[in-house]
């Protein structure tokens, strides 16, 4: 499926996966050629079916406030998302209320459920992740903006001119939580900035069962490396990747971090 003009996904929601888009089984390709905006989309992991949140699933973690990929094997063709213009992910979130279930990826989630799958996300234009968050009432919450865990075939490419700011996780991965797969940061032609992202934050009920982060709580964190995978950083002369928030990892992580360029 191709979106050739401007595309806006605003205030959509689901009760399990992907507030705006969910690609959960079989091969698929989505291409966005015009400016694209995901704002105010969310997943609310409800404990019961209702008119507002139908078809809840008790045995799955809630994930992908705007976009979710996974968890079934898509075959060799894989699942491919291409963003060839500017794209904004703003104020998307996941709130999980089911008992001992986790919230994954406030804006974007790729989850292979232990599999090694060909999930590919290309953010080729300047991309903004701002103000996204994850919270679980009784479980953990990972990846304020992005959660990636689909084995070594899974790849996310973040292009030049991108900004990742003010994203928040209850547990780990203020902006990005990488459990398995490869994330490439490409600053050839424009800086990439991580700033104001926080993990371990406190949340408060703002009404109707929705929770939001308490400003200033938690610790600064850009990327949390939670398992095995690769983080690659590529810069050109005159361009930088700015980490105003630190990268952290679990002690047992087997991650590879590579830098190319000046």
MILO-742335 format. One line per 10 residues: number of its first residue (from 1); their letters; for each residue x, y, z of C-alpha. Coordinates in steps of 0.25 Angstrom, whole numbers, padded with zeros to 4 digits. Example, Ala and Ser with C-alpha at 12.3 -4.5 7.8 and 13.67 -1.06 7.14 Angstrom:
<nodes>
1) AS) 0049,-0018,0031 ~ 0055,-0004,0029
</nodes>
This chain:
<nodes>
1) XXXXXXXXXX) 0000,0000,0000 ~ 0005,0014,-0004 ~ 0002,0027,0002 ~ 0006,0038,-0008 ~ 0001,0050,-0002 ~ 0001,0056,0012 ~ -0004,0046,0022 ~ -0010,0049,0036 ~ -0013,0038,0047 ~ -0019,0046,0059
11) XXXXXXXXXX) -0026,0041,0072 ~ -0027,0026,0067 ~ -0027,0015,0078 ~ -0028,0000,0080 ~ -0029,-0009,0092 ~ -0016,-0018,0089 ~ -0007,-0015,0077 ~ -0004,-0002,0068 ~ -0013,0010,0072 ~ -0013,0014,0057
21) XXXXXXXXXX) -0006,0003,0049 ~ -0004,-0012,0053 ~ 0003,-0022,0044 ~ 0002,-0035,0051 ~ 0002,-0046,0041 ~ 0008,-0049,0027 ~ 0016,-0041,0018 ~ 0013,-0026,0016 ~ 0019,-0013,0010 ~ 0014,0001,0014
31) XXXXXXXXXX) 0021,0013,0007 ~ 0018,0027,0011 ~ 0024,0037,0001 ~ 0018,0050,0006 ~ 0019,0057,0020 ~ 0013,0048,0030 ~ 0007,0051,0044 ~ 0004,0041,0056 ~ -0002,0050,0067 ~ -0010,0045,0080
41) XXXXXXXXXX) -0011,0031,0076 ~ -0011,0021,0087 ~ -0013,0006,0092 ~ -0021,0004,0105 ~ -0019,-0010,0110 ~ -0033,-0012,0115 ~ -0037,-0023,0125 ~ -0051,-0025,0119 ~ -0058,-0023,0105 ~ -0066,-0010,0104
51) XXXXXXXXXX) -0071,-0001,0093 ~ -0059,0008,0094 ~ -0049,-0004,0095 ~ -0054,-0016,0088 ~ -0047,-0030,0087 ~ -0037,-0028,0098 ~ -0027,-0040,0099 ~ -0022,-0044,0113 ~ -0010,-0052,0109 ~ -0002,-0041,0101
61) XXXXXXXXXX) 0006,-0029,0105 ~ 0000,-0016,0099 ~ 0009,-0009,0089 ~ 0011,0001,0078 ~ 0004,0014,0082 ~ 0004,0018,0067 ~ 0010,0006,0059 ~ 0012,-0009,0063 ~ 0018,-0020,0055 ~ 0018,-0034,0060
71) XXXXXXXXXX) 0017,-0044,0066 ~ 0015,-0055,0055 ~ 0025,-0059,0045 ~ 0023,-0051,0032 ~ 0032,-0061,0023 ~ 0043,-0057,0015 ~ 0037,-0045,0009 ~ 0036,-0039,0023 ~ 0028,-0026,0027 ~ 0034,-0013,0021
81) XXXXXXXXXX) 0030,0001,0025 ~ 0036,0012,0017 ~ 0035,0027,0021 ~ 0041,0035,0010 ~ 0038,0049,0015 ~ 0037,0056,0028 ~ 0029,0048,0039 ~ 0025,0052,0053 ~ 0021,0044,0064 ~ 0015,0053,0075
91) XXXXXXXXXX) 0008,0049,0088 ~ 0005,0035,0085 ~ 0005,0025,0097 ~ 0002,0011,0102 ~ -0005,0009,0115 ~ -0006,-0005,0120 ~ -0016,-0008,0131 ~ -0016,-0024,0130 ~ -0010,-0031,0142 ~ 0005,-0033,0141
101) XXXXXXXXXX) 0005,-0029,0126 ~ 0015,-0020,0120 ~ 0014,-0007,0111 ~ 0024,-0007,0099 ~ 0027,0005,0090 ~ 0020,0018,0092 ~ 0020,0021,0077 ~ 0026,0009,0070 ~ 0027,-0006,0074 ~ 0033,-0018,0066
111) XXXXXXXXXX) 0031,-0030,0074 ~ 0035,-0044,0069 ~ 0031,-0052,0082 ~ 0044,-0059,0082 ~ 0045,-0061,0067 ~ 0055,-0056,0057 ~ 0047,-0048,0047 ~ 0049,-0039,0035 ~ 0043,-0026,0040 ~ 0049,-0014,0034
121) XXXXXXXXXX) 0045,0001,0037 ~ 0052,0012,0029 ~ 0051,0026,0034 ~ 0058,0032,0022 ~ 0054,0047,0024 ~ 0055,0056,0036 ~ 0047,0049,0047 ~ 0042,0054,0060 ~ 0038,0046,0072 ~ 0033,0055,0083
131) XXXXXXXXXX) 0025,0053,0096 ~ 0022,0039,0094 ~ 0021,0029,0106 ~ 0019,0015,0112 ~ 0012,0011,0125 ~ 0007,-0001,0131 ~ -0001,-0002,0144 ~ 0005,-0015,0150 ~ 0016,-0019,0139 ~ 0027,-0012,0133
141) XXXXXXXXXX) 0028,-0002,0122 ~ 0039,-0001,0111 ~ 0042,0009,0100 ~ 0036,0022,0102 ~ 0037,0024,0087 ~ 0042,0011,0081 ~ 0042,-0003,0085 ~ 0050,-0013,0076 ~ 0051,-0028,0079 ~ 0050,-0037,0067
151) XXXXXXXXXX) 0063,-0044,0065 ~ 0075,-0041,0056 ~ 0067,-0039,0043 ~ 0060,-0028,0049 ~ 0065,-0014,0045 ~ 0061,0001,0048 ~ 0068,0012,0040 ~ 0066,0026,0046 ~ 0071,0037,0036 ~ 0077,0050,0036
161) XXXXXXXXXX) 0071,0062,0043 ~ 0063,0054,0053 ~ 0060,0058,0067 ~ 0056,0049,0078 ~ 0051,0057,0090 ~ 0043,0057,0103 ~ 0039,0042,0102 ~ 0037,0035,0115 ~ 0037,0020,0120 ~ 0032,0015,0133
171) XXXXXXXXXX) 0043,0004,0133 ~ 0054,0005,0123 ~ 0057,0012,0110 ~ 0053,0026,0111 ~ 0054,0028,0096 ~ 0058,0014,0090 ~ 0058,0000,0096 ~ 0066,-0010,0088 ~ 0065,-0024,0092 ~ 0068,-0031,0078
181) XXXXXXXXXX) 0071,-0026,0064 ~ 0078,-0014,0058 ~ 0076,0001,0059 ~ 0084,0010,0049 ~ 0086,0024,0052 ~ 0089,0032,0039 ~ 0094,0046,0041 ~ 0099,0048,0027 ~ 0093,0061,0023 ~ 0087,0065,0036
191) XXXXXXXXXX) 0089,0064,0051 ~ 0081,0054,0060 ~ 0077,0059,0074 ~ 0073,0051,0086 ~ 0069,0060,0098 ~ 0059,0061,0110 ~ 0056,0046,0109 ~ 0054,0039,0123 ~ 0053,0025,0128 ~ 0048,0020,0142
201) XXXXXXXXXX) 0038,0031,0142 ~ 0026,0033,0152 ~ 0012,0033,0145 ~ -0001,0039,0150 ~ -0016,0037,0147 ~ -0021,0048,0138 ~ -0035,0043,0137 ~ -0043,0032,0130 ~ -0032,0022,0134 ~ -0022,0029,0126
211) XXXXXXXXXX) -0008,0031,0132 ~ 0003,0041,0128 ~ 0017,0044,0133 ~ 0020,0053,0144 ~ 0029,0064,0139 ~ 0044,0063,0143 ~ 0043,0049,0149 ~ 0052,0037,0146 ~ 0066,0038,0140 ~ 0071,0043,0126
221) XXXXXXXXXX) 0072,0032,0116 ~ 0073,0032,0101 ~ 0075,0017,0098 ~ 0074,0004,0107 ~ 0081,-0008,0101 ~ 0074,-0020,0108 ~ 0078,-0032,0100 ~ 0086,-0035,0088 ~ 0087,-0027,0075 ~ 0094,-0015,0068
231) XXXXXXXXXX) 0094,0000,0069 ~ 0101,0006,0058 ~ 0104,0021,0057 ~ 0108,0028,0043 ~ 0112,0042,0042 ~ 0118,0051,0031 ~ 0127,0063,0032 ~ 0120,0074,0039 ~ 0108,0066,0044 ~ 0107,0060,0058
241) XXXXXXXXXX) 0098,0050,0066 ~ 0095,0058,0079 ~ 0093,0050,0092 ~ 0088,0059,0103 ~ 0083,0047,0109 ~ 0092,0035,0112 ~ 0092,0021,0106 ~ 0090,0009,0117 ~ 0090,-0006,0117 ~ 0087,-0018,0125
251) XXXXXXXXXX) 0100,-0024,0130 ~ 0098,-0037,0122 ~ 0095,-0030,0109 ~ 0103,-0034,0097 ~ 0101,-0022,0088 ~ 0110,-0017,0077 ~ 0112,-0002,0075 ~ 0118,0003,0063 ~ 0122,0017,0058 ~ 0125,0021,0044
261) XX) 0130,0035,0039 ~ 0136,0047,0045
</nodes>
